[in-house]
Every structure is written in structure tokens, then in C-alpha cells.
């Protein structure tokens, strides 16, 4: 199915009918191996106005980045977080999950001087998030300090992150080894911690998930010591049981947002059955 040598470059160009021509060519050439074909129709975007109480600096930053309205799931996340709920956002890739947590977090930082802890499973994701925050920070001239805190953070920068970071972006290992055992050094941060964001939640399952769940209980116990009870915002790729997983991770009820308001183009699915290479034995070629 991945053999496209029969199609000239012009057939695969980004033309309005290029996908239809590609589908027709695949069915014509490999019709005996394509057992079913389905089409998932396109979906229009569902928009919502910016919240009336959204800080003008955030509105300005969003507009400068070409965002003039929120998707419906982003507005829903704002409302539920404002109501004091822990939430789990489960929408497709590139649907704008980042704004579901960045908007309430940045609002709290700007209006209340709050602090937030972002946990990502990898350093690459953490760096991407900091870059996203810095772009919005610059566009709206917010003055918010977003910093990474991981094994690569230089020793002389760690004190500055502890004392001056508004949003600290880290990972579970660093929370376990570099933050919680030294929480007295982080007292100023913990005393104002209002949000904990856990991205890529679907990766925390099995034994590793059990470790992270225990780690989050340690985090909550430390927060109680400093008199705070942060709200948790979790996000995930599409999974079957986001509410159950979220509740097991943080040990509290969560509100699930799983209806995306982002637009989506039409999708074509072809089900492929590899051709027989030995009909007598019923052996088929590799699915690859």
C-alpha cells in the first residue's frame, strides 16, 4: 500500500482532487487487497467568544498571533477551571489543547501573582511548551517568567527558577528528585502554587503510572503543608477512559472535556489485507 511509484509527482501534488486521484489509483492497482474503505466527513469549527473577564493583555497577545476566537472546547475548559474543577482535556492532535491550560494559568499569574507547575514526560515537549509560552508572552507583553527545571538546568540558574519562575516546566523525575525532597527551598513557589498541568497523560499507565500517581500524592501533601490546594489540568491524546485515568492519577474527581471544537478535514480509511504469497498454505505478505 505504500508503493506509490505508479503515480507521477503531479498526481501527488496538493491539488483539490489529488487525494481522490490517489485513492482511485490505489483501488485500481491494489483492489484485491483493499477489503474496505470508509470516509470520515469533514467537521466545521465551533467557535466561542473570548471570556468577558479574560485579561486585555491576553486578548491582545492572542489577536496578534492571529487568534480572534476560542474553539468551543477551549471555552469549556476555561469555564470549568473557573468553577474550581479539575479537568481532563481529550481532543485530537493540533486541536489547541495548549490554550486550554495556558489561558487560565496566565490569567492567574497576571491577576493574582499565582504560580504554576507544568509536567511533561520528555524534555523536548517541555522546551516546545516554553517556546509557546514565550511567543504569547512577547505578543501580549505579559511579563510572565516561564522557565524549565530539569537535569540540564545549570546550577546557578536553579535558584533563580525557584525564586522568580511564574511557570516552572519540568518532568516527573525532576519533581521526584529535584523539587519535592528540597521543598523548603521552593517555599515561595509552593505558597502561591495554583495550577498543576499534566500533559500527555496517556503515557502514565501501568507501573510507571502507579509511580506517577504516588508522586502526585506526595506533591499534594507538600502543597497542603504550605496551605494551598492547586487545581489539576490534564490533557491527553484520544483514549477510551480519560476520566478514570485522570482520577486514578490525582486521586480526585475530574471533569472530562472530549468534544473538540477544532475543524477537521475529510479523512479516508483504506483497510489493507496483504496479498497471498502461498495460497496453498494461506500465507500472506507482511503488512508492511
Backbone as CSV, one residue per row, in Angstrom:
resi,resn,N_x,N_y,N_z,CA_x,CA_y,CA_z,C_x,C_y,C_z
1,UNK,0.820,-1.208,0.000,0.000,0.000,0.000,0.851,1.253,0.000
2,UNK,2.122,1.132,0.455,2.971,2.308,0.475,3.783,2.452,-0.798
3,UNK,3.479,1.632,-1.800,4.187,1.725,-3.075,3.459,2.725,-3.961
4,UNK,4.004,3.928,-4.043,3.368,4.993,-4.824,4.145,5.273,-6.102
5,UNK,4.986,4.332,-6.514,5.837,4.568,-7.672,5.031,4.711,-8.958
6,UNK,3.800,4.207,-8.955,2.991,4.286,-10.172,2.420,5.670,-10.401
7,UNK,2.585,6.556,-9.408,1.999,7.886,-9.518,3.095,8.912,-9.741
8,UNK,2.878,9.738,-10.745,3.828,10.809,-11.028,3.726,11.862,-9.936
9,UNK,4.797,12.696,-9.754,4.747,13.740,-8.734,3.520,14.633,-8.876
10,UNK,3.108,14.901,-10.113,1.954,15.781,-10.305,0.689,15.173,-9.725
11,UNK,0.628,13.831,-9.672,-0.569,13.181,-9.144,-0.652,13.310,-7.628
12,UNK,0.500,13.517,-6.988,0.517,13.615,-5.541,0.615,15.055,-5.084
13,UNK,0.535,15.998,-5.985,0.635,17.415,-5.629,-0.584,17.833,-4.834
14,UNK,-0.446,18.963,-4.132,-1.532,19.455,-3.281,-2.597,20.153,-4.112
15,UNK,-3.271,19.394,-4.947,-4.366,19.919,-5.747,-5.671,19.471,-5.123
16,UNK,-6.773,20.164,-5.408,-8.049,19.825,-4.772,-8.452,18.376,-4.950
17,UNK,-8.144,17.785,-6.095,-8.595,16.414,-6.331,-7.468,15.401,-6.209
18,UNK,-6.314,15.807,-5.636,-5.170,14.893,-5.592,-5.454,13.671,-4.726
19,UNK,-6.166,13.860,-3.599,-6.467,12.729,-2.724,-7.391,11.747,-3.429
20,UNK,-8.405,12.278,-4.135,-9.334,11.403,-4.846,-8.618,10.611,-5.930
21,UNK,-7.679,11.248,-6.637,-6.930,10.537,-7.663,-6.022,9.474,-7.056
22,UNK,-5.434,9.806,-5.907,-4.581,8.831,-5.230,-5.416,7.626,-4.780
23,UNK,-6.577,7.888,-4.205,-7.453,6.792,-3.776,-7.855,5.914,-4.957
24,UNK,-8.248,6.561,-6.059,-8.667,5.806,-7.233,-7.518,4.948,-7.757
25,UNK,-6.308,5.507,-7.762,-5.161,4.747,-8.244,-4.838,3.559,-7.352
26,UNK,-4.921,3.760,-6.034,-4.659,2.663,-5.107,-5.691,1.553,-5.271
27,UNK,-6.952,1.932,-5.406,-8.006,0.919,-5.554,-7.864,0.178,-6.883
28,UNK,-7.446,0.913,-7.911,-7.286,0.295,-9.221,-6.117,-0.693,-9.213
29,UNK,-5.046,-0.305,-8.547,-3.842,-1.132,-8.573,-3.875,-2.260,-7.541
30,UNK,-4.501,-2.007,-6.403,-4.456,-2.973,-5.301,-5.858,-3.363,-4.843
31,UNK,-6.792,-3.345,-5.747,-8.178,-3.615,-5.377,-8.384,-4.928,-4.669
32,UNK,-7.581,-5.954,-5.009,-7.755,-7.249,-4.376,-7.342,-7.287,-2.921
33,UNK,-6.519,-6.318,-2.511,-6.036,-6.307,-1.128,-6.767,-5.296,-0.253
34,UNK,-7.528,-4.395,-0.867,-8.279,-3.412,-0.089,-9.648,-4.010,0.215
35,UNK,-9.865,-4.342,1.464,-11.086,-5.062,1.847,-12.229,-4.137,2.237
36,UNK,-11.929,-2.895,2.581,-12.988,-1.955,2.954,-12.453,-0.539,2.843
37,UNK,-13.326,0.401,2.586,-12.958,1.816,2.502,-14.027,2.638,3.212
38,UNK,-13.582,3.531,4.067,-14.502,4.384,4.812,-14.069,5.831,4.680
39,UNK,-15.036,6.703,4.785,-14.759,8.129,4.735,-15.321,8.785,5.992
40,UNK,-14.458,9.511,6.710,-14.896,10.295,7.861,-15.091,11.722,7.367
41,UNK,-16.304,12.241,7.418,-16.562,13.550,6.826,-15.836,14.678,7.549
42,UNK,-15.667,15.774,6.839,-15.043,16.964,7.416,-15.926,17.528,8.528
43,UNK,-15.307,18.253,9.448,-16.042,18.849,10.560,-15.703,20.331,10.631
44,UNK,-16.727,21.166,10.661,-16.514,22.610,10.755,-16.143,22.988,12.187
45,UNK,-15.465,24.101,12.324,-15.063,24.572,13.651,-16.264,25.101,14.424
46,UNK,-16.206,24.927,15.731,-17.198,25.508,16.635,-16.471,26.547,17.482
47,UNK,-16.850,27.808,17.302,-16.137,28.901,17.958,-16.907,29.435,19.164
48,UNK,-16.161,30.092,20.038,-16.748,30.785,21.183,-15.999,32.092,21.378
49,UNK,-16.685,33.105,21.868,-16.046,34.394,22.131,-15.043,34.268,23.272
50,UNK,-14.090,35.200,23.305,-13.191,35.260,24.447,-14.006,35.494,25.718
51,UNK,-13.625,34.882,26.827,-14.334,35.146,28.085,-14.331,36.628,28.422
52,UNK,-15.428,37.088,28.968,-15.557,38.517,29.255,-14.504,38.996,30.244
53,UNK,-14.062,38.107,31.150,-13.099,38.511,32.169,-11.657,38.184,31.800
54,UNK,-11.420,37.778,30.558,-10.056,37.483,30.121,-9.235,38.764,30.103
55,UNK,-8.059,38.715,30.681,-7.204,39.895,30.794,-6.955,40.511,29.417
56,UNK,-7.108,41.833,29.278,-6.913,42.500,27.972,-5.549,42.215,27.356
57,UNK,-4.538,42.028,28.192,-3.207,41.738,27.649,-3.182,40.373,26.965
58,UNK,-3.917,39.427,27.521,-4.014,38.117,26.880,-4.796,38.213,25.577
59,UNK,-5.870,38.977,25.594,-6.658,39.162,24.374,-5.788,39.775,23.286
60,UNK,-5.010,40.793,23.660,-4.128,41.444,22.691,-3.094,40.476,22.146
61,UNK,-2.491,39.664,23.023,-1.500,38.703,22.579,-2.084,37.663,21.646
62,UNK,-3.281,37.181,21.951,-3.932,36.194,21.087,-4.241,36.790,19.720
63,UNK,-4.766,37.995,19.714,-5.115,38.633,18.424,-3.857,38.869,17.591
64,UNK,-2.774,39.240,18.209,-1.537,39.457,17.465,-0.997,38.160,16.885
65,UNK,-1.391,37.063,17.467,-0.978,35.761,16.942,-2.021,35.178,16.002
66,UNK,-3.003,35.983,15.630,-3.996,35.563,14.653,-5.153,34.780,15.222
67,UNK,-5.347,34.827,16.531,-6.450,34.106,17.174,-7.512,35.124,17.583
68,UNK,-8.665,35.081,16.959,-9.716,36.058,17.238,-10.887,35.455,17.998
69,UNK,-10.861,34.153,18.235,-11.915,33.477,18.992,-11.351,32.163,19.511
70,UNK,-12.035,31.574,20.483,-11.629,30.279,21.014,-12.451,29.172,20.366
71,UNK,-11.893,27.979,20.337,-12.701,26.821,19.993,-13.601,26.501,21.187
72,UNK,-14.670,25.797,20.919,-15.654,25.531,21.969,-15.052,24.766,23.143
73,UNK,-14.139,23.813,22.883,-13.571,23.052,23.996,-12.625,23.909,24.829
74,UNK,-11.988,24.909,24.217,-11.136,25.817,24.978,-11.974,26.696,25.908
75,UNK,-13.104,27.181,25.400,-14.005,27.984,26.230,-14.597,27.146,27.359
76,UNK,-14.907,25.888,27.055,-15.461,24.997,28.077,-14.432,24.729,29.173
77,UNK,-13.175,24.543,28.779,-12.120,24.337,29.768,-11.994,25.549,30.679
78,UNK,-12.044,26.737,30.091,-11.966,27.974,30.891,-13.085,28.015,31.929
79,UNK,-14.296,27.708,31.504,-15.453,27.771,32.399,-15.337,26.771,33.543
80,UNK,-14.901,25.561,33.234,-14.845,24.533,34.280,-13.703,24.793,35.256
81,UNK,-12.585,25.297,34.744,-11.487,25.643,35.646,-11.907,26.815,36.533
82,UNK,-12.605,27.793,35.958,-13.082,28.931,36.744,-14.050,28.487,37.832
83,UNK,-14.741,27.380,37.577,-15.681,26.849,38.568,-14.968,26.020,39.644
84,UNK,-13.647,25.906,39.560,-12.879,25.199,40.572,-12.711,23.720,40.336
85,UNK,-12.990,23.237,39.123,-12.922,21.815,38.841,-11.532,21.414,38.353
86,UNK,-11.156,20.172,38.634,-10.016,19.554,37.961,-10.540,19.036,36.624
87,UNK,-9.779,19.232,35.547,-10.287,18.837,34.235,-9.290,17.957,33.490
88,UNK,-9.847,17.162,32.576,-9.059,16.369,31.629,-9.533,16.746,30.232
89,UNK,-8.627,17.208,29.391,-8.952,17.597,28.022,-8.448,16.505,27.082
90,UNK,-9.368,15.908,26.334,-9.020,14.817,25.418,-9.555,15.177,24.043
91,UNK,-8.732,15.809,23.246,-9.115,16.196,21.892,-7.972,15.844,20.947
92,UNK,-8.221,15.804,19.626,-7.188,15.344,18.691,-5.954,16.234,18.664
93,UNK,-4.902,15.701,18.078,-3.672,16.459,17.878,-3.960,17.725,17.075
94,UNK,-3.287,18.816,17.436,-3.414,20.111,16.748,-4.796,20.729,16.906
95,UNK,-5.494,20.384,17.995,-6.812,20.967,18.238,-6.758,22.128,19.221
96,UNK,-5.576,22.494,19.669,-5.461,23.644,20.561,-5.589,23.302,22.034
97,UNK,-5.139,22.124,22.443,-5.219,21.764,23.865,-4.382,22.704,24.724
98,UNK,-3.290,23.232,24.153,-2.382,24.064,24.937,-3.095,25.264,25.542
99,UNK,-3.953,25.905,24.766,-4.662,27.076,25.293,-5.640,26.703,26.398
100,UNK,-6.061,25.450,26.442,-6.993,25.021,27.489,-6.375,25.217,28.870
101,UNK,-5.052,25.064,28.964,-4.428,25.303,30.266,-3.638,26.598,30.324
102,UNK,-3.090,27.057,29.203,-2.313,28.290,29.257,-3.160,29.506,29.610
103,UNK,-4.386,29.574,29.100,-5.205,30.759,29.374,-5.538,30.913,30.855
104,UNK,-6.099,29.888,31.523,-6.365,30.085,32.952,-5.110,30.283,33.784
105,UNK,-4.023,29.622,33.403,-2.777,29.786,34.144,-2.249,31.206,33.989
106,UNK,-2.163,31.689,32.763,-1.643,33.037,32.542,-2.545,34.090,33.182
107,UNK,-3.845,33.875,33.131,-4.767,34.791,33.784,-4.471,34.886,35.278
108,UNK,-4.262,33.737,35.925,-3.988,33.737,37.359,-2.642,34.378,37.674
109,UNK,-1.660,34.155,36.818,-0.343,34.773,37.032,-0.457,36.283,36.932
110,UNK,-1.184,36.764,35.921,-1.295,38.207,35.706,-2.145,38.897,36.767
111,UNK,-3.240,38.260,37.161,-4.180,38.911,38.075,-3.841,38.696,39.548
112,UNK,-3.249,37.531,39.871,-3.087,37.174,41.280,-1.648,36.870,41.673
113,UNK,-0.734,36.927,40.725,0.644,36.563,41.043,0.797,35.098,41.362
114,UNK,-0.052,34.250,40.744,-0.046,32.818,41.019,1.175,32.148,40.395
115,UNK,1.413,30.917,40.834,2.461,30.082,40.271,1.823,28.830,39.668
116,UNK,2.535,28.218,38.711,2.027,27.006,38.077,3.184,26.060,37.806
117,UNK,2.894,24.766,37.897,3.877,23.718,37.608,3.365,22.906,36.433
118,UNK,4.162,22.832,35.362,3.822,22.032,34.191,4.705,20.789,34.189
119,UNK,4.085,19.624,34.018,4.837,18.374,33.956,4.672,17.740,32.579
120,UNK,5.791,17.479,31.919,5.815,16.823,30.619,6.698,15.583,30.714
121,UNK,6.396,14.550,29.932,7.189,13.317,30.036,8.576,13.420,29.424
122,UNK,8.790,14.385,28.517,10.094,14.499,27.857,10.568,15.943,27.865
123,UNK,11.881,16.115,27.754,12.458,17.454,27.713,12.054,18.192,26.437
124,UNK,11.933,17.456,25.333,11.576,18.094,24.065,10.196,18.752,24.159
125,UNK,9.238,18.052,24.745,7.907,18.627,24.913,7.945,19.829,25.842
126,UNK,8.750,19.755,26.876,8.873,20.876,27.806,9.428,22.110,27.096
127,UNK,10.452,21.915,26.275,11.034,23.046,25.545,10.037,23.642,24.560
128,UNK,9.264,22.789,23.895,8.235,23.285,22.977,7.219,24.135,23.724
129,UNK,6.834,23.704,24.914,5.845,24.446,25.682,6.388,25.799,26.125
130,UNK,7.633,25.829,26.566,8.234,27.105,26.960,8.290,28.054,25.770
131,UNK,8.637,27.531,24.597,8.673,28.368,23.397,7.296,28.941,23.089
132,UNK,6.249,28.109,23.233,4.879,28.567,23.013,4.508,29.665,23.995
133,UNK,4.851,29.475,25.246,4.552,30.476,26.273,5.295,31.787,25.996
134,UNK,6.549,31.678,25.598,7.336,32.880,25.345,6.786,33.672,24.152
135,UNK,6.285,32.961,23.141,5.698,33.662,21.993,4.456,34.445,22.400
136,UNK,3.574,33.822,23.167,2.385,34.520,23.638,2.763,35.618,24.622
137,UNK,3.771,35.364,25.428,4.269,36.345,26.393,4.759,37.599,25.673
138,UNK,5.490,37.391,24.578,6.018,38.521,23.812,4.910,39.253,23.063
139,UNK,3.995,38.477,22.476,2.917,39.092,21.701,2.041,39.985,22.565
140,UNK,1.780,39.569,23.816,0.923,40.359,24.692,1.679,41.206,25.689
141,UNK,3.021,41.160,25.626,3.859,41.895,26.575,3.397,41.616,28.004
142,UNK,3.342,40.330,28.343,2.769,39.911,29.612,3.744,40.018,30.779
143,UNK,5.019,39.835,30.510,5.991,39.866,31.594,5.986,38.626,32.460
144,UNK,5.466,37.518,31.938,5.410,36.265,32.685,6.722,35.511,32.493
145,UNK,7.227,34.960,33.578,8.501,34.239,33.518,8.239,32.739,33.509
146,UNK,8.486,32.123,32.359,8.334,30.675,32.197,9.724,30.058,32.084
147,UNK,10.013,29.062,32.918,11.360,28.504,32.989,11.291,26.977,33.015
148,UNK,12.271,26.347,32.395,12.396,24.896,32.527,13.246,24.581,33.754
149,UNK,12.921,23.460,34.385,13.716,22.988,35.512,13.877,21.489,35.341
150,UNK,15.030,21.102,34.803,15.303,19.688,34.576,16.783,19.429,34.802
151,UNK,17.232,18.253,34.407,18.620,17.895,34.642,19.612,18.761,33.902
152,UNK,19.175,19.457,32.860,20.064,20.318,32.091,20.107,21.748,32.615
153,UNK,19.285,22.068,33.598,19.277,23.434,34.135,20.562,23.670,34.922
154,UNK,21.351,24.685,34.555,22.620,24.937,35.275,22.379,25.213,36.754
155,UNK,23.355,24.851,37.560,23.220,25.032,38.995,22.975,26.463,39.409
156,UNK,23.648,27.419,38.744,23.482,28.813,39.130,22.142,29.390,38.692
157,UNK,21.404,28.668,37.794,20.095,29.140,37.354,18.965,28.553,38.179
158,UNK,19.232,27.511,38.932,18.158,26.823,39.652,17.561,27.699,40.751
159,UNK,18.385,28.462,41.437,17.858,29.347,42.471,16.950,30.397,41.855
160,UNK,17.340,30.927,40.694,16.508,31.935,40.028,15.163,31.349,39.625
161,UNK,15.160,30.099,39.161,13.893,29.454,38.798,13.014,29.303,40.028
162,UNK,13.599,28.857,41.139,12.827,28.651,42.370,12.207,29.954,42.866
163,UNK,12.964,31.028,42.786,12.521,32.284,43.386,11.680,33.141,42.447
164,UNK,11.968,33.069,41.147,11.352,34.032,40.234,10.481,33.406,39.146
165,UNK,10.501,32.099,39.009,9.708,31.470,37.956,8.215,31.534,38.262
166,UNK,7.442,32.057,37.325,5.977,32.062,37.470,5.403,30.716,37.030
167,UNK,5.932,30.198,35.914,5.527,28.891,35.400,6.793,28.043,35.297
168,UNK,6.853,26.991,36.068,8.010,26.100,36.063,7.640,24.847,35.279
169,UNK,8.396,24.571,34.232,8.127,23.439,33.341,9.151,22.359,33.636
170,UNK,8.664,21.178,34.050,9.560,20.117,34.476,9.011,18.759,34.048
171,UNK,9.466,17.711,34.705,9.042,16.341,34.390,8.917,15.555,35.684
172,UNK,8.248,14.399,35.674,8.055,13.646,36.918,9.346,13.274,37.634
173,UNK,10.385,12.896,36.885,11.640,12.515,37.527,12.240,13.686,38.310
174,UNK,12.194,14.861,37.708,12.768,16.030,38.383,11.920,16.441,39.580
175,UNK,10.602,16.284,39.457,9.740,16.570,40.600,10.090,15.637,41.758
176,UNK,10.352,14.381,41.428,10.680,13.369,42.442,12.044,13.630,43.089
177,UNK,13.042,13.966,42.263,14.409,14.043,42.759,14.874,15.462,43.088
178,UNK,14.383,16.440,42.318,14.952,17.777,42.444,14.076,18.819,43.104
179,UNK,12.777,18.518,43.272,11.872,19.531,43.832,11.317,19.108,45.183
180,UNK,10.597,18.003,45.236,9.927,17.623,46.482,10.892,17.364,47.647
181,UNK,12.045,16.699,47.419,12.950,16.496,48.563,13.530,17.806,49.104
182,UNK,13.459,18.879,48.303,14.034,20.169,48.690,12.948,21.242,48.738
183,UNK,11.752,20.840,49.179,10.615,21.751,49.078,10.797,23.016,49.913
184,UNK,11.628,22.960,50.957,11.820,24.180,51.749,12.493,25.284,50.930
185,UNK,13.321,24.877,49.963,13.932,25.865,49.076,12.917,26.425,48.084
186,UNK,11.821,25.679,47.898,10.770,26.075,46.963,9.566,26.690,47.697
187,UNK,9.746,27.052,48.951,8.612,27.515,49.761,7.874,28.668,49.100
188,UNK,8.599,29.622,48.555,7.961,30.784,47.928,7.116,30.363,46.731
189,UNK,7.559,29.353,46.023,6.814,28.844,44.870,5.574,28.083,45.329
190,UNK,5.746,27.177,46.295,4.623,26.358,46.737,3.534,27.190,47.402
191,UNK,3.894,28.236,48.103,2.899,29.048,48.796,1.927,29.725,47.842
192,UNK,2.311,29.854,46.568,1.448,30.523,45.586,1.079,29.609,44.422
193,UNK,1.303,28.303,44.604,1.021,27.348,43.533,-0.494,27.163,43.390
194,UNK,-1.029,27.510,42.230,-2.468,27.390,41.990,-2.816,26.333,40.949
195,UNK,-1.880,26.024,40.047,-2.190,25.087,38.969,-1.065,24.082,38.787
196,UNK,-1.468,22.839,38.528,-0.537,21.794,38.103,-1.067,21.242,36.788
197,UNK,-0.267,21.345,35.749,-0.648,20.877,34.415,0.113,19.588,34.113
198,UNK,-0.613,18.573,33.696,-0.004,17.283,33.354,-0.370,16.968,31.915
199,UNK,0.600,17.102,31.025,0.356,16.849,29.604,0.726,15.402,29.268
200,UNK,0.211,14.922,28.132,0.481,13.557,27.670,0.107,12.528,28.752
201,UNK,-1.042,12.727,29.359,-1.480,11.888,30.467,-1.540,10.411,30.099
202,UNK,-1.823,10.117,28.831,-1.987,8.724,28.424,-0.706,7.914,28.579
203,UNK,0.430,8.569,28.704,1.683,7.853,28.888,1.884,7.333,30.299
204,UNK,1.093,7.818,31.234,1.261,7.424,32.637,0.326,6.265,32.961
205,UNK,0.710,5.088,32.572,-0.097,3.899,32.812,0.818,2.766,33.268
206,UNK,0.198,1.689,33.751,0.977,0.562,34.231,1.799,0.919,35.458
207,UNK,2.965,0.274,35.595,3.819,0.512,36.761,4.272,1.968,36.810
208,UNK,4.649,2.516,35.648,5.087,3.917,35.616,3.953,4.833,36.055
209,UNK,2.739,4.537,35.603,1.595,5.336,36.006,1.368,5.280,37.511
210,UNK,1.577,4.093,38.111,1.428,3.960,39.563,2.466,4.809,40.288
211,UNK,3.690,4.840,39.771,4.730,5.677,40.368,4.330,7.154,40.300
212,UNK,3.844,7.587,39.136,3.462,8.994,38.973,2.287,9.332,39.883
213,UNK,1.315,8.415,40.027,0.177,8.659,40.915,0.652,8.866,42.351
214,UNK,1.599,8.053,42.797,2.145,8.230,44.145,2.918,9.544,44.258
215,UNK,3.633,9.894,43.198,4.377,11.149,43.183,3.430,12.345,43.319
216,UNK,2.294,12.281,42.622,1.333,13.381,42.702,0.704,13.470,44.089
217,UNK,0.559,12.339,44.761,0.055,12.377,46.132,1.073,13.018,47.070
218,UNK,2.347,12.779,46.824,3.392,13.478,47.586,3.339,14.971,47.323
219,UNK,3.134,15.331,46.064,3.035,16.747,45.708,1.861,17.407,46.431
220,UNK,0.707,16.744,46.440,-0.469,17.308,47.104,-0.242,17.432,48.615
221,UNK,0.457,16.467,49.193,0.754,16.534,50.624,1.677,17.718,50.926
222,UNK,2.650,17.940,50.061,3.533,19.091,50.226,2.753,20.392,50.083
223,UNK,1.830,20.425,49.123,1.017,21.632,48.935,0.169,21.922,50.176
224,UNK,-0.395,20.883,50.783,-1.188,21.090,51.998,-0.329,21.664,53.121
225,UNK,0.929,21.243,53.175,1.850,21.774,54.185,1.990,23.293,54.029
226,UNK,1.935,23.762,52.779,2.070,25.193,52.528,0.711,25.897,52.407
227,UNK,-0.356,25.160,52.694,-1.678,25.775,52.757,-2.326,26.044,51.424
228,UNK,-1.970,25.296,50.400,-2.572,25.505,49.076,-3.155,24.195,48.563
229,UNK,-4.106,24.316,47.665,-4.735,23.159,47.029,-4.877,23.451,45.537
230,UNK,-3.844,23.168,44.758,-3.852,23.551,43.335,-4.874,22.757,42.530
231,UNK,-5.335,23.382,41.451,-6.197,22.682,40.511,-5.337,21.956,39.490
232,UNK,-5.789,20.778,39.104,-5.060,19.975,38.132,-5.746,20.076,36.772
233,UNK,-4.946,20.317,35.747,-5.424,20.318,34.367,-4.612,19.276,33.623
234,UNK,-5.281,18.232,33.159,-4.613,17.141,32.464,-5.039,17.146,31.005
235,UNK,-4.146,16.739,30.121,-4.504,16.628,28.706,-3.943,15.330,28.156
236,UNK,-4.587,14.853,27.098,-4.223,13.540,26.583,-4.605,13.424,25.124
237,UNK,-3.936,12.495,24.447,-4.434,12.056,23.155,-5.722,11.274,23.409
238,UNK,-6.438,10.956,22.352,-7.710,10.265,22.500,-7.516,8.887,23.117
239,UNK,-8.147,8.661,24.254,-8.122,7.357,24.914,-9.539,7.016,25.361
240,UNK,-9.763,5.755,25.702,-11.118,5.290,25.996,-11.598,5.691,27.383
241,UNK,-10.671,5.857,28.331,-11.088,6.089,29.718,-10.374,7.283,30.351
242,UNK,-10.463,8.463,29.772,-9.715,9.609,30.314,-10.124,9.977,31.734
243,UNK,-11.428,9.901,32.033,-11.871,10.247,33.370,-11.330,9.303,34.425
244,UNK,-11.379,8.014,34.132,-10.879,7.020,35.078,-9.379,7.183,35.304
245,UNK,-8.622,7.358,34.232,-7.176,7.511,34.366,-6.838,8.784,35.133
246,UNK,-7.530,9.883,34.801,-7.273,11.142,35.492,-7.531,11.039,36.983
247,UNK,-8.633,10.400,37.348,-8.963,10.257,38.765,-7.972,9.365,39.486
248,UNK,-7.491,8.329,38.818,-6.506,7.456,39.456,-5.171,8.180,39.639
249,UNK,-4.837,9.053,38.704,-3.566,9.769,38.811,-3.571,10.773,39.951
250,UNK,-4.626,11.578,40.048,-4.603,12.663,41.041,-5.394,12.333,42.303
251,UNK,-6.151,11.229,42.282,-6.884,10.834,43.473,-8.089,11.697,43.778
252,UNK,-8.618,12.402,42.767,-9.798,13.245,42.942,-10.653,13.180,41.681
253,UNK,-11.895,13.629,41.812,-12.793,13.634,40.668,-12.315,14.642,39.629
254,UNK,-12.507,14.296,38.368,-12.128,15.191,37.279,-13.313,15.365,36.337
255,UNK,-13.329,16.487,35.650,-14.347,16.769,34.642,-13.720,16.561,33.269
256,UNK,-14.351,15.754,32.435,-13.788,15.382,31.143,-14.335,16.278,30.036
257,UNK,-13.439,16.806,29.216,-13.801,17.578,28.020,-13.269,16.808,26.825
258,UNK,-14.165,16.181,26.076,-13.724,15.317,24.977,-14.401,15.618,23.648
259,UNK,-15.103,16.738,23.564,-15.732,17.139,22.307,-14.973,18.320,21.728
260,UNK,-14.213,18.062,20.671,-13.366,19.092,20.080,-14.174,20.069,19.239
261,UNK,-13.835,21.339,19.364,-14.443,22.353,18.519,-13.549,22.751,17.363
262,UNK,-12.397,22.118,17.232,-11.464,22.443,16.156,-11.951,21.845,14.839
263,UNK,-11.666,22.502,13.720,-12.090,21.952,12.432,-11.257,20.738,12.059
264,UNK,-11.800,19.903,11.189,-11.069,18.718,10.709,-11.455,18.467,9.266
265,UNK,-10.485,18.130,8.465,-10.744,17.809,7.068,-11.262,16.389,6.915
266,UNK,-11.747,16.085,5.733,-12.248,14.741,5.464,-11.093,13.736,5.547
267,UNK,-11.385,12.554,6.065,-10.365,11.506,6.194,-10.847,10.255,5.466
268,UNK,-9.931,9.623,4.763,-10.233,8.390,4.032,-9.453,7.246,4.668
269,UNK,-10.141,6.165,4.987,-9.509,4.993,5.578,-9.632,3.816,4.615
270,UNK,-8.497,3.215,4.284,-8.481,2.005,3.469,-7.968,0.862,4.330
271,UNK,-8.726,-0.227,4.387,-8.313,-1.401,5.158,-7.598,-2.376,4.220
272,UNK,-6.388,-2.711,4.609,-5.470,-3.435,3.734,-5.265,-4.863,4.224
273,UNK,-5.469,-5.812,3.346,-5.182,-7.216,3.633,-4.056,-7.634,2.703
274,UNK,-2.882,-7.943,3.231,-1.733,-8.267,2.363,-2.063,-9.399,1.404
275,UNK,-1.495,-9.373,0.216,-1.793,-10.415,-0.777,-1.202,-11.767,-0.376
276,UNK,-1.823,-12.819,-0.885,-1.327,-14.172,-0.632,-0.009,-14.399,-1.358
277,UNK,0.954,-14.973,-0.663,2.216,-15.358,-1.301,2.309,-16.870,-1.450
278,UNK,1.489,-17.579,-0.681,1.413,-19.045,-0.788,-0.031,-19.448,-0.557
279,UNK,-0.832,-19.500,-1.643,-2.256,-19.814,-1.480,-2.502,-21.177,-0.845
280,UNK,-1.631,-22.164,-1.123,-1.834,-23.498,-0.561,-1.772,-23.490,0.971
281,UNK,-0.839,-22.693,1.511,-0.675,-22.617,2.973,-1.407,-21.440,3.581
282,UNK,-1.962,-20.599,2.721,-2.667,-19.427,3.229,-1.742,-18.359,3.804
283,UNK,-0.503,-18.314,3.347,0.457,-17.341,3.852,0.350,-16.046,3.069
284,UNK,0.367,-14.948,3.796,0.272,-13.623,3.178,1.565,-12.839,3.381
285,UNK,1.743,-11.862,2.526,2.905,-10.984,2.635,2.813,-10.168,3.930
286,UNK,3.949,-9.600,4.327,3.959,-8.765,5.515,3.032,-7.572,5.335
287,UNK,2.395,-7.153,6.407,1.525,-5.974,6.359,2.326,-4.704,6.062
288,UNK,3.628,-4.780,6.172,4.472,-3.607,5.891,4.797,-3.490,4.416
